[in-house]
Amino acid sequence: MTCWSNVFDRLAIHQPEAPAAPRFNPNPPGTIHKGAASEAVLALLSENSGRRWLTAGEIIAGTGKTVQAVSWALLFLRANDLIEVVPDYGRNSRYLRYAIP
């Protein structure tokens, strides 16, 4: 036989948790940090500014970062209008070329 008083006691003890205090973020979103892939991509594009547009493969090889890191960096830089992007019609319009404005 179940002891209902024990069940009710357990239910009464449970109280909702207080909301968590806001946390301090020393690295706010939207900033480029030292040593990040975004910084490496910007440095490489600025070295080649005025010469030509670079493909993602050339940027990966030039920065030495992983494919994933460079892909996210290009998305971040493009979303913040820090780089220019044009389709690569020589290969396929799905492929893009990147440069510093």
Order of alpha helices (4+ residues) and beta strands (2+ residues): alpha-alpha-beta-alpha-alpha-beta-beta
